[in-house]
Amino acid sequence: MKSKETELKKWKIKLYKDKNGKCPVADFIKTLPLESKRKIHSAIEYLTEKGTELHRPQSALLRDGIRELRVQLKGKNTRTLYFFCYENYIVLTHIFIKTTQLVPEKEIDKALAYKEDFLQRYNKDNIKGA
């Protein structure tokens, strides 16, 4: 059963882009076969429906507000790192193939750097243009 917060909140996805317009999520997805693209898009759509109520096994909090969206593609574990901001936005930072038991610290650090950059450039008033 959905909580009242989830029913009222419409989550919007933003893909992180650096100052030069490079988008790590889009770049990763472009490399995938069609079936895998569909699976990633489906998981992201589910994230927009559930938002903060999406938990294990599909999602987990890593640290400092960075979360992971877990998707298995043809035996490979992918992780889309993301964070919530400005009431109803989810910012996807990047996707990688997980090859170790734990999410590597360097991947979390990369997501944190992207988060800091994003929040320096966008606020609740100009995020629609992100």
DSSP file (Angstrom, degrees, kcal/mol; ACC not computed):
  #  RESIDUE AA STRUCTURE BP1 BP2  ACC     N-H-->O    O-->H-N    N-H-->O    O-->H-N    TCO  KAPPA ALPHA  PHI   PSI    X-CA   Y-CA   Z-CA
    1    1 A M              0   0    0      0, 0.0     2,-0.2     0, 0.0     0, 0.0   0.000 360.0 360.0 360.0 136.4    0.0    0.0    0.0
    2    2 A K        -     0   0    0      1,-0.1     2,-0.1     2,-0.0    48,-0.0  -0.501 360.0-123.5 -79.3 146.1    1.3    3.5   -0.9
    3    3 A S     >  -     0   0    0     -2,-0.2     4,-2.2     1,-0.1     5,-0.2  -0.442  26.8-110.2 -79.4 163.0    1.8    6.1    1.7
    4    4 A K  H  > S+     0   0    0      1,-0.2     4,-2.0     2,-0.2     5,-0.2   0.871 119.0  57.8 -61.3 -35.9    0.0    9.5    1.3
    5    5 A E  H  > S+     0   0    0      1,-0.2     4,-2.0     2,-0.2    -1,-0.2   0.925 108.5  44.7 -60.7 -44.7    3.4   11.1    0.6
    6    6 A T  H  4 S+     0   0    0      1,-0.2    -1,-0.2     2,-0.2    -2,-0.2   0.896 111.4  53.0 -67.4 -40.0    4.1    8.8   -2.3
    7    7 A E  H  < S+     0   0    0     -4,-2.2    -1,-0.2     1,-0.2    -2,-0.2   0.866 115.8  39.9 -63.4 -35.6    0.6    9.2   -3.7
    8    8 A L  H  < S+     0   0    0     -4,-2.0     2,-0.4    -5,-0.2    -1,-0.2   0.785 101.8  82.0 -83.9 -29.1    0.9   13.0   -3.7
    9    9 A K     <  -     0   0    0     -4,-2.0     2,-0.7    -5,-0.2    79,-0.0  -0.634  59.1-161.0 -88.2 131.1    4.5   13.2   -4.9
   10   10 A K        -     0   0    0     -2,-0.4     2,-0.3    41,-0.0    39,-0.1  -0.942  17.9-145.8-107.5 111.1    5.4   13.0   -8.6
   11   11 A W        -     0   0    0     37,-0.8     2,-0.4    -2,-0.7    78,-0.2  -0.574  10.8-158.9 -80.7 137.7    9.1   12.2   -8.9
   12   12 A K  E     -a   89   0A   0     76,-2.7    78,-2.9    -2,-0.3     2,-0.4  -0.957   9.9-136.1-119.7 135.8   11.0   13.7  -11.8
   13   13 A I  E     -a   90   0A   0     -2,-0.4     2,-0.4    76,-0.2    78,-0.2  -0.735  19.0-176.8 -93.3 135.8   14.2   12.3  -13.2
   14   14 A K  E     -a   91   0A   0     76,-2.7    78,-2.7    -2,-0.4     2,-0.5  -0.995  18.5-140.7-125.9 137.3   17.2   14.5  -14.1
   15   15 A L  E     -a   92   0A   0     -2,-0.4    78,-0.2    76,-0.2     2,-0.1  -0.858  26.7-115.9 -96.8 129.0   20.3   13.1  -15.7
   16   16 A Y        -     0   0    0     76,-2.8     9,-0.4    -2,-0.5     2,-0.4  -0.411  34.9-176.4 -62.5 133.9   23.5   14.7  -14.4
   17   17 A K        -     0   0    0      6,-0.2     6,-0.2    -2,-0.1     5,-0.0  -0.996  20.3-129.4-129.0 137.6   25.4   16.5  -17.1
   18   18 A D    >   -     0   0    0      4,-2.5     3,-2.2    -2,-0.4    96,-0.0  -0.149  41.9 -85.3 -75.8-178.7   28.8   18.1  -16.5
   19   19 A K  T 3  S+     0   0    0      1,-0.3    -1,-0.1     2,-0.1    -2,-0.0   0.727 131.1  52.3 -62.0 -22.3   29.6   21.8  -17.4
   20   20 A N  T 3  S-     0   0    0      2,-0.1    -1,-0.3     0, 0.0    -2,-0.0   0.389 122.1-104.6 -94.1   2.3   30.4   20.6  -21.0
   21   21 A G    <   +     0   0    0     -3,-2.2     2,-0.3     1,-0.3    -2,-0.1   0.478  68.3 150.5  89.7   2.8   27.1   18.8  -21.4
   22   22 A K        -     0   0    0      1,-0.1    -4,-2.5    -5,-0.0    -1,-0.3  -0.534  29.5-160.8 -71.5 132.2   28.6   15.3  -21.0
   23   23 A C     >  -     0   0    0     -2,-0.3     4,-2.6    -6,-0.2     5,-0.2  -0.903   9.7-167.3-120.5 101.7   26.0   12.9  -19.5
   24   24 A P  H  > S+     0   0    0      0, 0.0     4,-2.0     0, 0.0    71,-0.2   0.851  88.2  50.9 -58.1 -37.3   27.5    9.7  -18.0
   25   25 A V  H  > S+     0   0    0     -9,-0.4     4,-2.6    68,-0.4     5,-0.2   0.959 113.4  43.4 -66.7 -49.9   24.1    7.9  -17.7
   26   26 A A  H  > S+     0   0    0      1,-0.2     4,-2.2     2,-0.2    -1,-0.2   0.895 112.6  54.2 -61.8 -40.2   23.1    8.6  -21.3
   27   27 A D  H  X S+     0   0    0     -4,-2.6     4,-0.6     1,-0.2    -1,-0.2   0.898 111.3  45.0 -61.5 -40.6   26.6    7.6  -22.5
   28   28 A F  H >< S+     0   0    0     -4,-2.0     3,-1.2    -5,-0.2     4,-0.3   0.939 112.2  50.8 -67.8 -46.8   26.4    4.3  -20.7
   29   29 A I  H >< S+     0   0    0     -4,-2.6     3,-1.7     1,-0.3    -2,-0.2   0.859 101.3  62.9 -61.4 -36.1   22.9    3.5  -21.9
   30   30 A K  H 3< S+     0   0    0     -4,-2.2    -1,-0.3     1,-0.3    -2,-0.2   0.783  98.5  57.2 -58.7 -27.1   23.9    4.2  -25.5
   31   31 A T  T << S+     0   0    0     -3,-1.2    -1,-0.3    -4,-0.6    -2,-0.2   0.570  92.0  93.6 -81.5  -8.5   26.4    1.3  -25.3
   32   32 A L  S <  S-     0   0    0     -3,-1.7     2,-0.1    -4,-0.3    -3,-0.0  -0.507  80.0-109.8 -90.5 152.1   23.7   -1.3  -24.4
   33   33 A P     >  -     0   0    0      0, 0.0     4,-2.3     0, 0.0     3,-0.5  -0.357  42.2-100.3 -68.4 161.1   21.7   -3.6  -26.6
   34   34 A L  H  > S+     0   0    0      1,-0.2     4,-2.4     2,-0.2     5,-0.2   0.865 121.0  53.6 -54.1 -45.1   18.0   -2.7  -26.9
   35   35 A E  H  > S+     0   0    0      1,-0.2     4,-1.7     2,-0.2    -1,-0.2   0.897 111.3  46.1 -59.5 -41.6   16.8   -5.3  -24.4
   36   36 A S  H  > S+     0   0    0     -3,-0.5     4,-2.4     2,-0.2    -1,-0.2   0.877 109.6  54.5 -69.6 -38.1   19.2   -4.0  -21.8
   37   37 A K  H  X S+     0   0    0     -4,-2.3     4,-2.8     1,-0.2     5,-0.2   0.927 108.4  49.9 -58.7 -44.6   18.2   -0.4  -22.5
   38   38 A R  H  X S+     0   0    0     -4,-2.4     4,-2.4     1,-0.2    -1,-0.2   0.894 109.6  50.7 -62.3 -40.0   14.6   -1.4  -21.9
   39   39 A K  H  X S+     0   0    0     -4,-1.7     4,-2.1     2,-0.2    -1,-0.2   0.912 111.9  46.6 -66.2 -42.5   15.4   -3.0  -18.6
   40   40 A I  H  X S+     0   0    0     -4,-2.4     4,-2.4     2,-0.2    -2,-0.2   0.941 113.4  49.0 -63.0 -47.3   17.3    0.0  -17.4
   41   41 A H  H  X S+     0   0    0     -4,-2.8     4,-2.4     1,-0.2    -2,-0.2   0.882 109.9  52.2 -61.2 -38.3   14.5    2.4  -18.5
   42   42 A S  H  X S+     0   0    0     -4,-2.4     4,-2.2     2,-0.2    -1,-0.2   0.908 109.4  48.9 -63.8 -42.7   11.9    0.1  -16.7
   43   43 A A  H  X S+     0   0    0     -4,-2.1     4,-2.0     2,-0.2    -2,-0.2   0.894 111.7  49.4 -64.6 -39.9   13.9    0.2  -13.5
   44   44 A I  H  X S+     0   0    0     -4,-2.4     4,-1.9     2,-0.2    -2,-0.2   0.902 109.6  51.7 -66.3 -40.3   14.2    4.0  -13.7
   45   45 A E  H  X S+     0   0    0     -4,-2.4     4,-1.3     1,-0.2    -2,-0.2   0.910 108.8  50.7 -61.6 -41.8   10.4    4.3  -14.3
   46   46 A Y  H  X S+     0   0    0     -4,-2.2     4,-2.3     1,-0.2     5,-0.3   0.888 106.8  55.2 -62.5 -39.1    9.8    2.2  -11.3
   47   47 A L  H  X S+     0   0    0     -4,-2.0     4,-3.3     1,-0.2    -1,-0.2   0.892 104.4  53.5 -60.2 -40.3   12.1    4.5   -9.3
   48   48 A T  H  < S+     0   0    0     -4,-1.9   -37,-0.8     1,-0.2    -1,-0.2   0.819 111.0  47.3 -66.3 -28.7    9.9    7.5  -10.3
   49   49 A E  H  < S+     0   0    0     -4,-1.3    -2,-0.2    -3,-0.2    -1,-0.2   0.894 123.9  29.8 -75.9 -41.2    6.8    5.7   -9.0
   50   50 A K  H >< S+     0   0    0     -4,-2.3     3,-2.2     1,-0.2    -2,-0.2   0.805  79.9 166.4 -92.7 -33.2    8.3    4.6   -5.7
   51   51 A G  G >< S+     0   0    0     -4,-3.3     3,-1.7     1,-0.3    -1,-0.2  -0.281  74.9   3.3  55.5-127.0   10.8    7.4   -5.0
   52   52 A T  G 3  S+     0   0    0      1,-0.3    -1,-0.3    -2,-0.0    -2,-0.1   0.597 127.6  66.5 -68.7 -10.0   12.0    7.3   -1.4
   53   53 A E  G <  S+     0   0    0     -3,-2.2     2,-0.6    -6,-0.1    -1,-0.3   0.419  72.9 104.8 -92.6   2.7   10.0    4.2   -0.7
   54   54 A L    <   +     0   0    0     -3,-1.7     2,-0.2    -7,-0.1    -7,-0.0  -0.758  49.5 157.9 -84.9 120.0   12.1    2.0   -3.0
   55   55 A H    >>  +     0   0    0     -2,-0.6     4,-1.3     1,-0.2     3,-1.2  -0.528  28.5   0.3-127.3-169.6   14.3   -0.2   -0.9
   56   56 A R  T 34 S+     0   0    0      1,-0.3    -1,-0.2     2,-0.3     4,-0.1  -0.270 113.5  26.1 -55.3 140.8   16.2   -3.4   -1.0
   57   57 A P  T 34 S+     0   0    0      0, 0.0    -1,-0.3     0, 0.0    13,-0.1  -0.999 133.2  35.6 -92.0  -6.7   16.6   -5.4   -3.1
   58   58 A Q  T <4 S+     0   0    0     -3,-1.2    12,-3.3     1,-0.1     2,-0.3   0.828 127.8  12.0 -75.8 -30.1   16.0   -2.8   -5.9
   59   59 A S  E  <  -B   69   0A   0     -4,-1.3     2,-0.3    10,-0.2    10,-0.2  -0.971  60.7-177.5-146.4 155.6   17.7    0.1   -4.2
   60   60 A A  E     -B   68   0A   0      8,-1.5     8,-2.5    -2,-0.3     2,-0.4  -0.990  31.3-112.5-154.5 149.8   19.9    0.9   -1.2
   61   61 A L  E     +B   67   0A   0     -2,-0.3     6,-0.3     6,-0.2     3,-0.1  -0.697  29.5 179.9 -79.4 130.2   21.4    3.9    0.6
   62   62 A L  E     -     0   0A   0      4,-3.1     2,-0.3    -2,-0.4    -1,-0.2   0.888  52.6 -56.6 -94.3 -69.5   25.2    3.9    0.2
   63   63 A R  E >  S+B   66   0A   0      3,-0.9     3,-2.4    45,-0.1    -1,-0.2  -0.941 106.5  20.3-170.5 156.1   26.3    7.0    2.1
   64   64 A D  T 3  S-     0   0    0      1,-0.3     3,-0.1    -2,-0.3    -3,-0.0   0.822 130.0 -51.8  51.7  38.3   25.9   10.8    2.2
   65   65 A G  T 3  S+     0   0    0      1,-0.3     2,-0.5    18,-0.1    19,-0.4   0.436 105.1 130.4  82.5  -1.3   22.6   10.7    0.4
   66   66 A I  E <   -B   63   0A   0     -3,-2.4    -4,-3.1    17,-0.1    -3,-0.9  -0.749  34.8-175.3 -88.9 130.9   23.9    8.6   -2.5
   67   67 A R  E     -BC  61  82A   0     15,-3.0    15,-2.1    -2,-0.5     2,-0.4  -0.777  16.6-132.9-119.8 164.2   21.7    5.7   -3.3
   68   68 A E  E     -BC  60  81A   0     -8,-2.5    -8,-1.5    -2,-0.3     2,-0.6  -0.964   2.5-152.5-120.9 139.1   22.1    2.8   -5.8
   69   69 A L  E     -BC  59  80A   0     11,-2.4    11,-2.2    -2,-0.4     2,-0.5  -0.958  23.5-145.1-104.9 121.5   19.5    1.4   -8.2
   70   70 A R  E     + C   0  79A   0    -12,-3.3     2,-0.4    -2,-0.6     9,-0.2  -0.775  26.4 165.2 -98.8 125.6   20.2   -2.2   -8.9
   71   71 A V  E     - C   0  78A   0      7,-2.0     7,-3.2    -2,-0.5     2,-0.6  -0.994  24.5-147.2-138.5 130.5   19.6   -3.8  -12.3
   72   72 A Q  E     - C   0  77A   0     -2,-0.4     2,-0.5     5,-0.2     5,-0.2  -0.867  15.0-172.1 -99.7 126.3   21.0   -7.1  -13.5
   73   73 A L  E >   - C   0  76A   0      3,-3.2     3,-2.2    -2,-0.6   -37,-0.1  -0.951  68.2 -33.3-120.9 111.3   21.7   -7.2  -17.2
   74   74 A K  T 3  S-     0   0    0     -2,-0.5    -1,-0.1     1,-0.3     3,-0.1   0.885 126.6 -41.9  45.9  50.4   22.6  -10.6  -18.7
   75   75 A G  T 3  S+     0   0    0      1,-0.2     2,-0.5     0, 0.0    -1,-0.3   0.416 117.2 112.3  82.2  -1.6   24.4  -11.8  -15.6
   76   76 A K  E <   -C   73   0A   0     -3,-2.2    -3,-3.2    21,-0.0     2,-0.7  -0.892  63.8-134.5-107.6 134.5   26.1   -8.5  -14.9
   77   77 A N  E     -CD  72  98A   0     21,-0.6    21,-3.7    -2,-0.5     2,-0.3  -0.761  24.8-169.8 -87.8 114.8   25.2   -6.3  -11.9
   78   78 A T  E     -CD  71  97A   0     -7,-3.2    -7,-2.0    -2,-0.7     2,-0.4  -0.767   5.8-158.6-101.9 153.1   24.8   -2.7  -12.9
   79   79 A R  E     -CD  70  96A   0     17,-2.5    17,-1.8    -2,-0.3     2,-0.6  -0.993   5.4-162.8-131.7 125.5   24.4    0.1  -10.4
   80   80 A T  E     -CD  69  95A   0    -11,-2.2   -11,-2.4    -2,-0.4     2,-0.3  -0.944  18.5-149.2-103.4 118.4   22.9    3.5  -11.2
   81   81 A L  E     +CD  68  94A   0     13,-2.6    12,-2.9    -2,-0.6    13,-0.8  -0.690  28.4 155.5 -91.6 143.2   23.9    6.0   -8.5
   82   82 A Y  E     -CD  67  92A   0    -15,-2.1   -15,-3.0    -2,-0.3     2,-0.3  -0.948  26.3-151.9-155.8 169.6   21.5    8.8   -7.7
   83   83 A F  E     - D   0  91A   0      8,-1.7     8,-3.0    -2,-0.3     2,-0.3  -0.976  20.8-119.5-146.7 159.3   20.3   11.3   -5.1
   84   84 A F  E     + D   0  90A   0    -19,-0.4     2,-0.3    -2,-0.3     6,-0.2  -0.753  37.3 164.4 -96.7 145.3   17.1   13.1   -4.2
   85   85 A C  E  >  + D   0  89A   0      4,-2.3     4,-1.9    -2,-0.3     3,-0.3  -0.992  46.5  17.6-156.8 159.2   16.8   16.9   -4.2
   86   86 A Y  T  4 S-     0   0    0     -2,-0.3     2,-2.6     1,-0.2    -1,-0.1   0.869 112.5 -69.6  46.5  56.1   14.4   19.8   -4.2
   87   87 A E  T  4 S+     0   0    0      1,-0.2    -1,-0.2     2,-0.1   -78,-0.0  -0.238 127.9  22.1  70.5 -51.2   11.3   18.0   -3.0
   88   88 A N  T  4 S+     0   0    0     -2,-2.6   -76,-2.7    -3,-0.3     2,-0.4   0.136  93.3 106.2-139.6  26.5   10.5   15.8   -6.1
   89   89 A Y  E  <  -aD  12  85A   0     -4,-1.9    -4,-2.3   -78,-0.2     2,-0.5  -0.872  42.0-165.1-112.1 144.0   13.6   15.4   -8.1
   90   90 A I  E     -aD  13  84A   0    -78,-2.9   -76,-2.7    -2,-0.4     2,-0.6  -0.995  11.6-158.0-121.1 121.7   15.8   12.3   -8.6
   91   91 A V  E     -aD  14  83A   0     -8,-3.0    -8,-1.7    -2,-0.5     2,-0.6  -0.903   4.3-152.3-106.1 118.1   19.2   13.0  -10.1
   92   92 A L  E     -aD  15  82A   0    -78,-2.7   -76,-2.8    -2,-0.6   -10,-0.3  -0.784  13.3-176.6 -87.2 123.4   20.9   10.0  -11.8
   93   93 A T  E     -     0   0A   0    -12,-2.9   -68,-0.4    -2,-0.6     2,-0.3   0.934  52.8 -37.4 -89.9 -51.5   24.7   10.6  -11.6
   94   94 A H  E     - D   0  81A   0    -13,-0.8   -13,-2.6   -70,-0.2     2,-0.4  -0.984  45.4-128.1-166.7 167.3   26.2    7.6  -13.5
   95   95 A I  E     + D   0  80A   0     -2,-0.3     2,-0.3   -15,-0.2   -15,-0.2  -0.957  26.9 169.2-125.4 143.6   26.0    3.8  -14.2
   96   96 A F  E     - D   0  79A   0    -17,-1.8   -17,-2.5    -2,-0.4     2,-0.6  -0.973  38.4-106.2-147.3 162.4   28.7    1.2  -13.8
   97   97 A I  E     - D   0  78A   0     -2,-0.3     2,-0.5   -19,-0.2   -19,-0.3  -0.824  35.9-136.3 -90.6 124.0   29.0   -2.6  -13.9
   98   98 A K  E     + D   0  77A   0    -21,-3.7   -21,-0.6    -2,-0.6     5,-0.1  -0.704  32.3 166.1 -86.3 123.8   29.7   -3.8  -10.4
   99   99 A T        +     0   0    0     -2,-0.5     2,-0.3     3,-0.1    -1,-0.1   0.374  57.1  62.9-117.8   0.5   32.4   -6.4  -10.2
  100  100 A T  S    S-     0   0    0      2,-0.2    -2,-0.0     1,-0.1     0, 0.0  -0.778  88.7-107.7-123.0 168.1   33.1   -6.5   -6.5
  101  101 A Q  S    S+     0   0    0     -2,-0.3     2,-0.3     2,-0.1    -1,-0.1   0.926 104.4  39.0 -60.3 -46.8   31.0   -7.5   -3.4
  102  102 A L  S    S-     0   0    0      1,-0.0    -2,-0.2    -3,-0.0    -3,-0.1  -0.692  99.8 -95.8-103.5 156.6   30.6   -3.8   -2.3
  103  103 A V        -     0   0    0     -2,-0.3     5,-0.1     1,-0.1    -2,-0.1  -0.580  53.9-107.8 -66.7 126.0   30.1   -0.7   -4.3
  104  104 A P    >>  -     0   0    0      0, 0.0     4,-1.5     0, 0.0     3,-1.0  -0.287  16.5-130.0 -59.8 139.1   33.6    0.7   -4.8
  105  105 A E  H 3> S+     0   0    0      1,-0.3     4,-3.1     2,-0.2     5,-0.2   0.841 107.2  62.4 -57.5 -34.8   34.3    3.8   -2.8
  106  106 A K  H 3> S+     0   0    0      1,-0.2     4,-1.9     2,-0.2    -1,-0.3   0.840 102.6  50.3 -63.2 -31.4   35.6    5.6   -6.0
  107  107 A E  H <> S+     0   0    0     -3,-1.0     4,-2.1     2,-0.2    -1,-0.2   0.892 112.1  46.3 -72.6 -39.0   32.2    5.2   -7.5
  108  108 A I  H  X S+     0   0    0     -4,-1.5     4,-2.4     2,-0.2    -2,-0.2   0.916 112.3  51.2 -66.6 -42.4   30.5    6.7   -4.5
  109  109 A D  H  X S+     0   0    0     -4,-3.1     4,-2.2     2,-0.2    -2,-0.2   0.886 108.7  51.7 -61.4 -39.0   33.0    9.5   -4.4
  110  110 A K  H  X S+     0   0    0     -4,-1.9     4,-2.4    -5,-0.2    -1,-0.2   0.931 110.0  48.8 -63.0 -45.2   32.4   10.2   -8.1
  111  111 A A  H  X S+     0   0    0     -4,-2.1     4,-2.6     1,-0.2    -2,-0.2   0.890 110.6  51.2 -61.6 -39.4   28.6   10.4   -7.4
  112  112 A L  H  X S+     0   0    0     -4,-2.4     4,-2.6     2,-0.2    -1,-0.2   0.884 109.6  49.6 -65.4 -38.6   29.3   12.8   -4.5
  113  113 A A  H  X S+     0   0    0     -4,-2.2     4,-2.4     2,-0.2    -2,-0.2   0.914 112.4  47.6 -65.9 -42.1   31.4   15.0   -6.8
  114  114 A Y  H  X S+     0   0    0     -4,-2.4     4,-2.8     2,-0.2    -2,-0.2   0.904 111.5  51.4 -63.8 -40.8   28.7   15.0   -9.4
  115  115 A K  H  X S+     0   0    0     -4,-2.6     4,-2.8     2,-0.2     5,-0.2   0.939 110.4  47.9 -60.9 -47.6   26.1   15.8   -6.7
  116  116 A E  H  X S+     0   0    0     -4,-2.6     4,-1.5     1,-0.2    -2,-0.2   0.922 113.7  47.4 -60.2 -45.0   28.1   18.7   -5.4
  117  117 A D  H  X S+     0   0    0     -4,-2.4     4,-1.4     2,-0.2    -1,-0.2   0.926 113.0  48.8 -61.4 -45.8   28.6   20.1   -8.9
  118  118 A F  H  X S+     0   0    0     -4,-2.8     4,-2.3     1,-0.2     3,-0.4   0.931 111.5  48.3 -60.8 -47.7   24.9   19.7   -9.7
  119  119 A L  H  < S+     0   0    0     -4,-2.8    -1,-0.2     1,-0.2    -2,-0.2   0.744 108.4  55.1 -70.4 -22.4   23.8   21.4   -6.5
  120  120 A Q  H  < S+     0   0    0     -4,-1.5    -1,-0.2    -5,-0.2    -2,-0.2   0.826 116.8  36.6 -73.5 -31.7   26.2   24.3   -7.1
  121  121 A R  H  < S+     0   0    0     -4,-1.4     2,-0.4    -3,-0.4    -2,-0.2   0.723 118.8  46.4 -93.7 -23.3   24.7   24.9  -10.6
  122  122 A Y     <  +     0   0    0     -4,-2.3     2,-0.2    -5,-0.2    -1,-0.1  -0.942  55.1 174.4-127.6 143.8   21.0   24.2   -9.9
  123  123 A N    >>  -     0   0    0     -2,-0.4     4,-1.4    -3,-0.1     3,-0.7  -0.738  54.5 -82.0-130.7-177.9   18.6   25.2   -7.3
  124  124 A K  T 34 S+     0   0    0      1,-0.2     4,-0.2    -2,-0.2   -39,-0.0   0.730 127.1  52.2 -63.2 -20.2   14.8   24.6   -6.9
  125  125 A D  T 34 S+     0   0    0      1,-0.1    -1,-0.2     2,-0.1     3,-0.1   0.782 120.6  27.3 -87.0 -27.5   14.1   27.6   -9.2
  126  126 A N  T X4 S+     0   0    0     -3,-0.7     3,-1.3     1,-0.1    -2,-0.2   0.336  87.2 101.7-116.8   8.6   16.3   26.6  -12.1
  127  127 A I  G >< S+     0   0    0     -4,-1.4     3,-2.1     1,-0.3    -1,-0.1   0.792  70.3  70.9 -65.3 -27.1   16.4   22.8  -11.9
  128  128 A K  G 3  S+     0   0    0      1,-0.3    -1,-0.3    -4,-0.2    -2,-0.1   0.823  96.6  53.4 -59.1 -28.7   13.8   22.4  -14.7
  129  129 A G  G <         0   0    0     -3,-1.3    -1,-0.3     1,-0.2    -2,-0.2   0.464 360.0 360.0 -84.1  -0.8   16.4   23.6  -17.1
  130  130 A A    <         0   0    0     -3,-2.1    -1,-0.2    -4,-0.2    -2,-0.1   0.498 360.0 360.0 -70.2 360.0   18.9   21.0  -16.0
